[in-house]
C-alpha cells in the first residue's frame, strides 16, 4: 500500500518526525529500524509487528520483493529526499525507515527456563554506550547466543543506532532486563548456568577455559569493568595481551570470548 507524502507536516507520518529527538525520549512501546539490511531482518522476526515504512522514492523498487511479506494493511509511505529529510530532521542517507512495536520482555527466570539444556547467554552490566551494545548483539547473533540479559544501567538495544550497529542482531537474539546485576547473577545460578566474568584480573585465561553445557558470559563497561562483588561470586576469566596492555573494546572482547565459547570456529553448537 504505497502512499506518497509531499508535505512533511502530514499527520500520517507523525511517528517519523524528529527521529533523533524521539530516540532520546522514547516512542511509547515502539522503535525505529533504519537501513535495508536491518529492515529485511526485522521483516523475518515474528515477535515484532511492523506498523509502517517510510522510504525515499529511489529505494522503493529495490524493496519491492519485501512488500510481499508484509501484511496488506501495513502502509508504505514514500517521499522525495527533501521531504524525507525534513520529516526526520536530518539527511537520512539510507532512505529507509520502519516503525515497529516492541515485544513484551519476559521475566528473566521465564526466559532462562525456555532455553535448551546446552545454552549460551550474555549478561551486560553497566554498558551505556549504544555502539558497544549494538556490537555485542551482533556478535551474540553471529555466534549463536541464546539470550542477552541487561541490567538497569545498560542502554536500550532497540535504540535506532544500537540496532543499526548490530546489523539487526538486536532484533534476532532474545533479551530481557533484570532488576539489578545481582538479580541477574542469582537468576543464572538458579537456572544452573556456569557464570563466566571477563576481567583483566581473571584467575583463568580464555584459552584454557572449558565451558559447561550452560554458560553465561558477563561483560562490564570499559574502564570500571564488572563490580567487585560480582567478580567475587563468579568464575573470572582474562584474555592475555601483549606487554602491559590489558584493555580491549568490550564489543571486540565479546566477539573473542563468544567465538571460543561457541566452539572456536568449528561446527555451530547452537541452532536457532
LUMVOKE-242410 format. One record per residue (C-alpha): residue in three letters; x, y, z. Coordinates in steps of 0.5 Angstrom, whole numbers, plus 500, padded with zeros to 3 digits. Example, Ala and Ser with C-alpha at 12.3 -4.5 7.8 and 13.67 -1.06 7.14 Angstrom:
2
{r:Ala, X:525, Y:491, Z:516}
{r:Ser, X:527, Y:498, Z:514}
% end
This chain:
272
{r:Unk, X:500, Y:500, Z:500}
{r:Unk, X:504, Y:506, Z:497}
{r:Unk, X:503, Y:513, Z:500}
{r:Unk, X:506, Y:519, Z:497}
{r:Unk, X:508, Y:524, Z:502}
{r:Unk, X:509, Y:531, Z:499}
{r:Unk, X:508, Y:535, Z:506}
{r:Unk, X:513, Y:534, Z:512}
{r:Unk, X:507, Y:536, Z:516}
{r:Unk, X:503, Y:530, Z:514}
{r:Unk, X:500, Y:527, Z:521}
{r:Unk, X:500, Y:520, Z:518}
{r:Unk, X:508, Y:520, Z:519}
{r:Unk, X:508, Y:523, Z:526}
{r:Unk, X:512, Y:517, Z:528}
{r:Unk, X:518, Y:519, Z:524}
{r:Unk, X:518, Y:526, Z:526}
{r:Unk, X:525, Y:529, Z:529}
{r:Unk, X:528, Y:522, Z:530}
{r:Unk, X:534, Y:524, Z:534}
{r:Unk, X:530, Y:527, Z:539}
{r:Unk, X:525, Y:522, Z:540}
{r:Unk, X:531, Y:517, Z:540}
{r:Unk, X:532, Y:520, Z:547}
{r:Unk, X:525, Y:521, Z:550}
{r:Unk, X:522, Y:514, Z:547}
{r:Unk, X:516, Y:512, Z:543}
{r:Unk, X:511, Y:509, Z:547}
{r:Unk, X:513, Y:502, Z:546}
{r:Unk, X:515, Y:503, Z:539}
{r:Unk, X:522, Y:503, Z:536}
{r:Unk, X:525, Y:505, Z:529}
{r:Unk, X:529, Y:501, Z:525}
{r:Unk, X:534, Y:504, Z:519}
{r:Unk, X:537, Y:501, Z:513}
{r:Unk, X:536, Y:496, Z:508}
{r:Unk, X:539, Y:490, Z:512}
{r:Unk, X:536, Y:492, Z:518}
{r:Unk, X:529, Y:492, Z:515}
{r:Unk, X:530, Y:485, Z:512}
{r:Unk, X:532, Y:482, Z:519}
{r:Unk, X:526, Y:486, Z:522}
{r:Unk, X:521, Y:483, Z:517}
{r:Unk, X:523, Y:476, Z:519}
{r:Unk, X:522, Y:477, Z:526}
{r:Unk, X:515, Y:474, Z:528}
{r:Unk, X:516, Y:478, Z:535}
{r:Unk, X:516, Y:485, Z:533}
{r:Unk, X:510, Y:488, Z:529}
{r:Unk, X:512, Y:493, Z:523}
{r:Unk, X:507, Y:499, Z:524}
{r:Unk, X:509, Y:503, Z:518}
{r:Unk, X:515, Y:504, Z:513}
{r:Unk, X:518, Y:511, Z:511}
{r:Unk, X:522, Y:510, Z:504}
{r:Unk, X:526, Y:515, Z:500}
{r:Unk, X:523, Y:515, Z:493}
{r:Unk, X:529, Y:512, Z:490}
{r:Unk, X:529, Y:506, Z:495}
{r:Unk, X:522, Y:503, Z:493}
{r:Unk, X:524, Y:499, Z:487}
{r:Unk, X:530, Y:495, Z:491}
{r:Unk, X:525, Y:493, Z:497}
{r:Unk, X:519, Y:491, Z:492}
{r:Unk, X:520, Y:484, Z:494}
{r:Unk, X:520, Y:485, Z:501}
{r:Unk, X:513, Y:489, Z:501}
{r:Unk, X:510, Y:482, Z:499}
{r:Unk, X:512, Y:479, Z:506}
{r:Unk, X:509, Y:485, Z:510}
{r:Unk, X:501, Y:485, Z:512}
{r:Unk, X:497, Y:488, Z:507}
{r:Unk, X:495, Y:493, Z:512}
{r:Unk, X:502, Y:496, Z:513}
{r:Unk, X:503, Y:503, Z:510}
{r:Unk, X:509, Y:504, Z:506}
{r:Unk, X:510, Y:512, Z:506}
{r:Unk, X:515, Y:515, Z:500}
{r:Unk, X:517, Y:522, Z:500}
{r:Unk, X:523, Y:525, Z:496}
{r:Unk, X:529, Y:526, Z:499}
{r:Unk, X:528, Y:534, Z:501}
{r:Unk, X:521, Y:532, Z:504}
{r:Unk, X:524, Y:526, Z:508}
{r:Unk, X:530, Y:530, Z:511}
{r:Unk, X:525, Y:535, Z:513}
{r:Unk, X:521, Y:530, Z:517}
{r:Unk, X:526, Y:526, Z:520}
{r:Unk, X:530, Y:532, Z:522}
{r:Unk, X:537, Y:531, Z:519}
{r:Unk, X:539, Y:528, Z:512}
{r:Unk, X:537, Y:521, Z:512}
{r:Unk, X:542, Y:518, Z:507}
{r:Unk, X:540, Y:511, Z:507}
{r:Unk, X:533, Y:513, Z:506}
{r:Unk, X:530, Y:507, Z:509}
{r:Unk, X:526, Y:507, Z:516}
{r:Unk, X:521, Y:503, Z:519}
{r:Unk, X:517, Y:504, Z:526}
{r:Unk, X:515, Y:497, Z:529}
{r:Unk, X:512, Y:495, Z:536}
{r:Unk, X:516, Y:493, Z:542}
{r:Unk, X:515, Y:486, Z:544}
{r:Unk, X:514, Y:485, Z:552}
{r:Unk, X:520, Y:483, Z:556}
{r:Unk, X:519, Y:476, Z:560}
{r:Unk, X:522, Y:476, Z:567}
{r:Unk, X:529, Y:473, Z:567}
{r:Unk, X:527, Y:467, Z:570}
{r:Unk, X:522, Y:465, Z:565}
{r:Unk, X:527, Y:467, Z:559}
{r:Unk, X:532, Y:462, Z:562}
{r:Unk, X:527, Y:457, Z:563}
{r:Unk, X:526, Y:457, Z:556}
{r:Unk, X:533, Y:455, Z:554}
{r:Unk, X:536, Y:448, Z:552}
{r:Unk, X:540, Y:444, Z:556}
{r:Unk, X:546, Y:447, Z:552}
{r:Unk, X:546, Y:454, Z:552}
{r:Unk, X:550, Y:461, Z:552}
{r:Unk, X:548, Y:467, Z:555}
{r:Unk, X:551, Y:474, Z:555}
{r:Unk, X:550, Y:479, Z:561}
{r:Unk, X:551, Y:486, Z:560}
{r:Unk, X:553, Y:490, Z:567}
{r:Unk, X:553, Y:498, Z:566}
{r:Unk, X:554, Y:499, Z:559}
{r:Unk, X:551, Y:506, Z:557}
{r:Unk, X:555, Y:506, Z:550}
{r:Unk, X:550, Y:504, Z:544}
{r:Unk, X:556, Y:503, Z:540}
{r:Unk, X:558, Y:497, Z:544}
{r:Unk, X:551, Y:494, Z:546}
{r:Unk, X:550, Y:494, Z:538}
{r:Unk, X:557, Y:491, Z:537}
{r:Unk, X:556, Y:486, Z:543}
{r:Unk, X:549, Y:484, Z:540}
{r:Unk, X:552, Y:483, Z:533}
{r:Unk, X:557, Y:478, Z:536}
{r:Unk, X:552, Y:475, Z:540}
{r:Unk, X:548, Y:473, Z:534}
{r:Unk, X:554, Y:471, Z:530}
{r:Unk, X:556, Y:466, Z:535}
{r:Unk, X:549, Y:463, Z:537}
{r:Unk, X:548, Y:466, Z:544}
{r:Unk, X:541, Y:464, Z:546}
{r:Unk, X:539, Y:470, Z:550}
{r:Unk, X:542, Y:477, Z:553}
{r:Unk, X:541, Y:480, Z:560}
{r:Unk, X:541, Y:487, Z:561}
{r:Unk, X:542, Y:491, Z:568}
{r:Unk, X:538, Y:497, Z:569}
{r:Unk, X:544, Y:501, Z:567}
{r:Unk, X:545, Y:498, Z:560}
{r:Unk, X:542, Y:502, Z:555}
{r:Unk, X:537, Y:500, Z:550}
{r:Unk, X:539, Y:495, Z:545}
{r:Unk, X:533, Y:498, Z:541}
{r:Unk, X:535, Y:505, Z:540}
{r:Unk, X:536, Y:506, Z:533}
{r:Unk, X:543, Y:507, Z:533}
{r:Unk, X:544, Y:500, Z:537}
{r:Unk, X:540, Y:496, Z:532}
{r:Unk, X:544, Y:499, Z:526}
{r:Unk, X:551, Y:498, Z:529}
{r:Unk, X:548, Y:491, Z:531}
{r:Unk, X:546, Y:490, Z:524}
{r:Unk, X:540, Y:487, Z:526}
{r:Unk, X:543, Y:483, Z:531}
{r:Unk, X:539, Y:486, Z:537}
{r:Unk, X:532, Y:484, Z:533}
{r:Unk, X:535, Y:477, Z:533}
{r:Unk, X:537, Y:475, Z:540}
{r:Unk, X:532, Y:475, Z:545}
{r:Unk, X:533, Y:479, Z:551}
{r:Unk, X:530, Y:482, Z:558}
{r:Unk, X:532, Y:487, Z:563}
{r:Unk, X:533, Y:485, Z:570}
{r:Unk, X:532, Y:489, Z:577}
{r:Unk, X:540, Y:489, Z:578}
{r:Unk, X:546, Y:486, Z:577}
{r:Unk, X:546, Y:482, Z:583}
{r:Unk, X:539, Y:479, Z:581}
{r:Unk, X:542, Y:477, Z:574}
{r:Unk, X:547, Y:473, Z:577}
{r:Unk, X:542, Y:470, Z:582}
{r:Unk, X:538, Y:468, Z:576}
{r:Unk, X:543, Y:465, Z:572}
{r:Unk, X:546, Y:461, Z:578}
{r:Unk, X:539, Y:458, Z:580}
{r:Unk, X:538, Y:456, Z:572}
{r:Unk, X:544, Y:452, Z:573}
{r:Unk, X:549, Y:457, Z:569}
{r:Unk, X:556, Y:457, Z:570}
{r:Unk, X:558, Y:464, Z:570}
{r:Unk, X:564, Y:467, Z:567}
{r:Unk, X:566, Y:474, Z:568}
{r:Unk, X:571, Y:477, Z:564}
{r:Unk, X:576, Y:481, Z:567}
{r:Unk, X:584, Y:483, Z:566}
{r:Unk, X:585, Y:480, Z:573}
{r:Unk, X:581, Y:474, Z:572}
{r:Unk, X:584, Y:468, Z:575}
{r:Unk, X:583, Y:463, Z:569}
{r:Unk, X:585, Y:465, Z:562}
{r:Unk, X:580, Y:464, Z:556}
{r:Unk, X:585, Y:460, Z:552}
{r:Unk, X:585, Y:454, Z:558}
{r:Unk, X:577, Y:455, Z:559}
{r:Unk, X:573, Y:449, Z:559}
{r:Unk, X:566, Y:451, Z:558}
{r:Unk, X:560, Y:448, Z:562}
{r:Unk, X:554, Y:446, Z:558}
{r:Unk, X:550, Y:452, Z:561}
{r:Unk, X:555, Y:458, Z:560}
{r:Unk, X:554, Y:465, Z:562}
{r:Unk, X:559, Y:471, Z:560}
{r:Unk, X:558, Y:477, Z:564}
{r:Unk, X:561, Y:484, Z:561}
{r:Unk, X:562, Y:490, Z:564}
{r:Unk, X:563, Y:497, Z:562}
{r:Unk, X:570, Y:500, Z:559}
{r:Unk, X:574, Y:503, Z:565}
{r:Unk, X:570, Y:501, Z:571}
{r:Unk, X:569, Y:494, Z:569}
{r:Unk, X:565, Y:489, Z:573}
{r:Unk, X:563, Y:491, Z:580}
{r:Unk, X:568, Y:487, Z:585}
{r:Unk, X:562, Y:484, Z:589}
{r:Unk, X:560, Y:480, Z:582}
{r:Unk, X:567, Y:478, Z:581}
{r:Unk, X:568, Y:475, Z:588}
{r:Unk, X:562, Y:471, Z:586}
{r:Unk, X:564, Y:468, Z:579}
{r:Unk, X:569, Y:465, Z:575}
{r:Unk, X:573, Y:470, Z:573}
{r:Unk, X:577, Y:470, Z:566}
{r:Unk, X:582, Y:474, Z:563}
{r:Unk, X:584, Y:475, Z:555}
{r:Unk, X:592, Y:475, Z:556}
{r:Unk, X:595, Y:481, Z:552}
{r:Unk, X:602, Y:483, Z:549}
{r:Unk, X:606, Y:487, Z:554}
{r:Unk, X:603, Y:491, Z:559}
{r:Unk, X:597, Y:493, Z:555}
{r:Unk, X:591, Y:490, Z:559}
{r:Unk, X:585, Y:493, Z:555}
{r:Unk, X:580, Y:491, Z:549}
{r:Unk, X:574, Y:495, Z:547}
{r:Unk, X:568, Y:491, Z:550}
{r:Unk, X:565, Y:489, Z:544}
{r:Unk, X:571, Y:486, Z:541}
{r:Unk, X:572, Y:483, Z:547}
{r:Unk, X:565, Y:480, Z:547}
{r:Unk, X:567, Y:477, Z:540}
{r:Unk, X:573, Y:474, Z:542}
{r:Unk, X:570, Y:470, Z:548}
{r:Unk, X:564, Y:468, Z:544}
{r:Unk, X:568, Y:465, Z:539}
{r:Unk, X:571, Y:461, Z:544}
{r:Unk, X:565, Y:459, Z:548}
{r:Unk, X:561, Y:457, Z:542}
{r:Unk, X:566, Y:452, Z:539}
{r:Unk, X:572, Y:456, Z:537}
{r:Unk, X:570, Y:457, Z:529}
{r:Unk, X:568, Y:449, Z:529}
{r:Unk, X:561, Y:447, Z:527}
{r:Unk, X:556, Y:451, Z:531}
{r:Unk, X:554, Y:449, Z:538}
{r:Unk, X:547, Y:452, Z:537}
{r:Unk, X:541, Y:452, Z:532}
{r:Unk, X:536, Y:458, Z:532}
% end
